[in-house]
C-alpha cells in the first residue's frame, strides 16, 4: 500500500538531561529558527519544531517538502541519509550513471507521527507519550544538568584565554548572596531585552544609535549574569593552616570583575544556559512553592522580598548569624527557612 522506507536507526534523547551538548545546541538552533521565522499569522509551532528535530536527530536530509494538495495520509517528504561531501559526490555520480535514485526514499507523515506524537495503547487504552513530548510536557523535568563543565573566554582583544567552571549540580555551591545576585541580573537582563525588542518594533521612531546603545546594555547585563554563575580559579586561604591554594571558587566581586570575559557571548550557548536556568527555577518552584509566588497573609501581601527580610532577621536572632553570615549560607537552606515561615503563617491563619 505504501512504500517501505529503509530502516532508520533512530536514537532520540529521552529527556533534557539525557541530551549531549551538541543535541542541546541543535534544539536551541531549531527553536531560534522557529521563533525568528514566526509571524503574527503563523506563530511558532512546537509540532513543527519537533518534526525539524526528528530530522536533525535521525540524520535525515529533506530533499523535497510534502505536497499539501494530496490527502494527509499520502503526504510524504523525499529524504536521504546525510553523509560526507565526498561520499555524496560518488553517490550522485553513481545515480547519474545508473539512472537510479540511490539512497533517496519517501518518508510519510504518518510514519513521523508514529514517532513523535502521543499514541493510544490498543490494549490498555492509555495514551503513550511521543518520543519528543518531554520538550513541552508540563510534568517533564527541565534541564538540570549544567551544559558546560568548563569554558574558556578572552577579555577584549587579549590573546590569553581564561578558563571558567560552571555551577555544581543543582547549584549546590551557590550561597544565598550569589543566588540573589544571579536572580537580580537575570531579571535585569529580561527587562532590558524586552525594552530592546520594543524599541526595535518602533521602526524609524528609534534611531540606530539608541538601538545600539540598548543592545550594549543587554549584552552587559547578560555578561554580568554569566560572570556570576561561572567561577574562575582564585587564591584561597585555608582557615586552619593559613596556606594559600588555588581553586575554582566564587568571589563576591566576580560578577563585575569577570564580566568583560563574557561580552558577546555566543547566542546558541546562551540559549542553553537559559534552558538550564528555566529548568532550575521550575525545580526550585516545586520544592519551595511558597517562595515563588505572592501570598495574602492577614490582608497583606507576603512577597519573597519580605520573606527574605524576615528570614534574615530571624536567623540573626535565633541562630546568632549576622547578615554577612546569612549571605554565605547555602541558598537552599535559606529558601527552606523561608518556606517553613510561610507555611507556619498559613497554618496560623487557618487556626484564626
N, C-alpha and C positions, 0 to 999 in steps of 0.2 A: 504493500500500500504506500509506504513512504520509503525514501532512500535510506539505507542504513549508513550512518556515519561511522568513520573509523573509531576505534576505542580511544577515549580521551582519559588520560591518566590524571584525574582531577584531584588536586590536593589543596583544598581551600582551608584557610585558618578557621578555627572554631570559636575564637573569641579575640578581643582586643589584646589580651595578654599572651596569646599564642602567636602573635604576628612577629615576624622578623623586622628589622629596621627597614629593609627595602620594601616589604609588604606595607608597612605603615606609610612610607613615602608614596607608594602607589595609591593608597587610599586618599592621602592628602591631595595628590595631583588630580585625581578623579573628582573629588569634592570641589576643589577650587575651580576646575574647568566647568563643572556643572553650575556653580554659583555665578561665575563670570559670564556664562552664556545664557543665563536665565533672564527673562523679561517679565513685564507686567502680565502679559497674556500667556507666557509659557514659563511658569515658575520652576524652581529646582525640584526635580523628581528623584526621590530616593530609589524608586524602582529602576529608573534609567541608570542611576549610579551603580546599582547592584549588577545590572547587565554589563556595564563597562568594566567593573571589577572582575566579573566572571571571565570575560575575555582576557583581561590582564593576567589573572592568576592561572588560567588554564593554558597560557602560551599560544593562544589562537589569534590570528590576524584576520580582520574583516576585509574582504575584497570587494564585496558589493552589499549594500543595505537591503533591508526587507522591502517587498513590494506591497504597499498599503492597499492596492486596488484588488488584491485577491483575498479570499476568506482567511481569517486568522489562523485556522488550522493548517493552511497551506503556505503561510508566510515563513520565509527562512532567510538566513544570512549565508552568503557564499564565503567560506573561510578556508584557511590553511594554517598549518603549524609554523610559528616563527622559527627562523634559523639564521645562521650567519650569512653574510653577504656573498661569500664565495660559494657556499652550498646552494644558496638561492640562485646564483648565476648558472651553475651547472644544471640545476633542476629546470630552470626556464629554458635553457638550451636544449635539454632532452625533450621537453614538451613540444618545442617548435619542430624538432626533427621527427618526432614520432606522432605528432598531432594528437597528443593526449593531454588530459587535464592534470596529470601528475598527482600531487597531494592535495588538490582542491576538493572540497566536498561541501554539501549543504547541511546547515545546522538549523533545525526548525525551532520556532518559538516555543512550542510545547515541550521540546527537549530541554531548553534552557529553564523554562518554568518548573520542570520537574526537579531541578537542582536548587533553584533559589527561592521559589515561592512555597508557602506553607502547604502541606499535603495532608489530606484526611486519611487516617488509617481505616482500611476497609473492614477489618475485623473488630477493632475496639471502638471505632468511630471518633477517636480523639485526633485532634489536629497536631501534626508534627511540624515543628518549626523548619523553615527553609535554612539552607546552609549558610546564608549571609544575614539572617534575621538579627543576629547579635549586633549589627551595626546601628539599629534603631529601636530595638526592643526595650521597653521600659524597665523590665526586671533584669536585663543583662548587666553584668559588671563592666564598668568602663575601663579605660586604660589606667592601670595602677602601677605598672612597671615602667620606670622612667626610661625613655627610649635611648639615652646616651650614657654609657658608662663614663666616658671622658670625652673631652673636646678640646681642640687647640685653636687659639684665636690670636690674631695680630691686633696691635693697637695703632691705628692710623696707618702711616707709611712705614712703620718699623718692620724689619725683616724677621725679627725674633718672634717666635710663636710661643705663647704661654699656654700651659695645659691646665684645664679645669676639670673637676669631678662633679657629677650630678648628685642629687639628693639620694639618701638611703631609701630602702623600701618603705612605702607608706609614710615617707617624710619623718621617720623615727629620729633623725638627727636634727630636727627643727626645734629651736627654742620658741617660747611664746613671742619674744621680740622679733625674731626672724620671720615667724609666721605672719605676724601682723604687718610687718614692713612689706612682705611679698603680697599680702592681700591688698594693701593700700596702693601699691604700684600697679597691680593688675586692674584694680578699679579705676585708677587714673588713666591707664592705657585704654581701657574700654571707652571711657568718657572722651578722651582726646581723639580716638579713632572714629567715634561716632560724629564728632564735630567735623573731622576731615571729610567724612562721607557726605554730610550735609552741605559743606562748602562746595564740594565737587559737583553736587547736583544743582547748584545755583547758576551754573554756566558763566556768562560774561559779568555777572554781578560781583564775582570774586576774582581778584587779579591772580595771575600766576605766581607773583611774589608772595602773596598771602598763603596760597596753597602750598608752596614750597616751605614756607616758614612753619605751617601747621604740620606738614609731613615730617619735618625735622623734630618737632615736639613729640610726635607719635613715636618716632624712632628712638628718641632719648628715653621716654618713659618705658618703652619695651626693653631697652638696653639695661636700665636700672633694675627692672624686674629680673632679667636674666642674670645680672651680676649678683642678685640676692640669692638665687637658688643654686648657682654654680660656685663651688669653693675652689680657691687656689691653694697652693702649698705655702704655708706660712710658718714662722718660727713660734714655737710654743714652749713655755717654761713649765717644767714639772713642779707641782706644789711641794712635794717632799724633798726631792734631791736638788731642786733649783737648776737642773740641767736643761739646756736648750736643745730641742729637737725639731725637725721639720715634719709636718704632717698636713693632710688635707683637712683644714678646719675653717669654721665660719668666724668672721670678724665683723664687728658691728658696723664698720665703715666701708665694707666691701661693695655695697650697692652703689656707692658713688665712686670709689677708687677704681673699681674694675669695670665700670660702665663703658669706658672708651673701647674696651676689647670686644664689646657685644654690639657696637653700632653696625648698621647694615647687615643684620642677621639674615641668613637665608630664609625665604618665605615658606618653603616647604617644611624645613626643620622647625620653624616657628609654629607651624600648624600642628606638628607632632607634640610640641610642648603644650599647646592649647588643648589637644586631646587629653594629655595626661592631667593637666590642671583641672579640667572639667570632670574627669573620672575621679580624681581625688576629692573634689568638692562634693560629688554625689556620694562617695564613700563616707565622708565625714558627716554629711547630712543624715544618712541612715543611722549612724552611730550616736550623733548628738543633735537630734531633730529640733530641740528647743533653742539651740544656739544659732540656728539658721533660719529663724522665722520670727516675726514680730508677734507679741502676745499681749493680751489685755489682762492686767492684774490690778484689781481694785479700781477699775476705771481708768488706769494709766497704761501707757504703752511701755512694756519692758523690752527694749530692743537690745541687741547684742552688745552695743557700746555701754549701755547702762549696766548690763550684767557683768561686763568686764570690770567696770569701776567698782562695783560692789564686791566682785570676786577678789580683786587686788586688795581692797581694804580688809576683807575677811581673812585672807591668807597672811596679811601683815599682822593682824591682831592675834589670831589663834595659832599660827604656825611660827610666829616670830620672824617672818621674812619681810625685808623691805622691798620697795618696788623694783630695784635692780635685781634682787634675787628672784622675784616673781618672773621678771622678763627672761631670766636664764633657765627657768623651769621648762620641762617638755611641754610643748603646746597642747598635746593631748591630755596631759594631767590638768591643765588649766581649763580646757574645754569640758572635761568630765566634771570638774568642780562647778563650772557654770551650769552644766546640765542638771546636776544634783540640786543646785539652788533653785533653778526654775521649776523643777519637779516638786520640790518641797513647797514652793509658793503656790503651785496649782492645788496641791493637797490641802493646804491651809484654806484656800478659797472654797473648796468643796465642803470642808468642815463648817465654815461660817455660813 
